[in-house]
Amino acid sequence: MACHTLSVWGAPKLGDSEAWSGRIAKGKPALYASALNGLDKMPVRGYCQFCTDIEIKKAVDYIVSKAQPRQKERGSAGSEH
């Protein structure tokens, strides 16, 4: 995830919704495959050879969650119940 945190080698930055939107639109199976098998400059398993497939997929899920626009919380201050 360091590459996505620092946005190096063309990696879309963690939390950049615009940069991730096209990738997310391809679906999680495609994202998982890219993370597990590598894609362009992205190395196989993100250089984490000791990570399990489940750990890699959880990292993808985390990155995707950070790229989603924040939703307003229900029952926020000032709202009537």
C-alpha positions as a printed Julia matrix, in Angstrom:
81×3 Matrix{Float64}:
   0.0     0.0     0.0
   2.99    2.3     0.3
   2.85    3.07   -3.41
  -0.78    4.15   -3.08
  -0.09    6.18    0.04
   2.73    8.07   -1.68
   1.3     7.87   -5.21
   4.51    6.6    -6.8
   5.02    4.77  -10.11
   1.65    6.04  -11.32
  -0.28    4.39   -8.5
  -3.58    6.13   -7.78
  -3.39    7.82   -4.39
  -5.27    6.41   -1.42
  -8.49    8.37   -0.99
  -8.5     9.92   -4.49
 -12.06    9.13   -5.57
 -11.56   10.47   -9.09
  -8.42    8.42   -9.73
 -10.07    5.25   -8.42
 -13.53    5.6   -10.02
 -12.65    3.89  -13.32
 -10.84    1.09  -11.56
 -13.65    0.53   -9.07
 -16.15    0.46  -11.94
 -14.4    -2.67  -13.26
 -15.48   -4.53  -10.13
 -13.71   -6.09   -7.19
 -12.79   -9.32   -9.0
 -10.74   -7.26  -11.48
  -9.12   -5.27   -8.66
  -8.3    -8.45   -6.76
  -6.76   -9.98   -9.89
  -4.62   -6.88  -10.47
  -3.42   -6.87   -6.87
  -2.66  -10.59   -6.85
  -1.1   -10.84  -10.31
   0.31   -7.34  -10.84
  -0.57   -4.86  -13.55
   1.7    -2.56  -15.54
   4.15   -1.11  -12.98
   2.29   -2.63  -10.02
   4.22   -5.64   -8.78
   2.67   -9.03   -8.11
   1.06   -8.98   -4.65
   2.38   -5.45   -4.14
   5.75   -6.95   -3.18
   4.05   -8.69   -0.25
   5.02  -12.26   -1.07
   4.18  -13.43    2.44
   0.65  -11.97    2.4
  -2.18  -14.42    1.91
  -4.76  -13.96   -0.83
  -7.25  -12.96    1.88
  -4.89  -10.28    3.22
  -4.34   -8.89   -0.27
  -8.12   -8.79   -0.87
  -8.66   -7.05    2.48
  -6.08   -4.43    1.47
  -7.98   -3.9    -1.8
 -11.25   -3.59    0.14
  -9.65   -1.0     2.43
  -8.3     1.04   -0.47
 -11.68    0.94   -2.21
 -13.45    2.03    0.98
 -11.17    5.08    1.21
 -11.99    6.03   -2.38
 -15.75    6.08   -1.78
 -17.34    9.49   -1.22
 -18.37    9.99    2.38
 -22.06    9.69    3.06
 -23.85   11.94    5.49
 -24.64   10.18    8.73
 -28.24    9.67    9.69
 -29.34   11.44   12.8
 -26.54   13.97   12.72
 -26.66   16.95   15.05
 -29.58   19.25   14.44
 -31.87   16.67   12.87
 -35.21   15.73   14.3
 -35.9    12.12   15.36
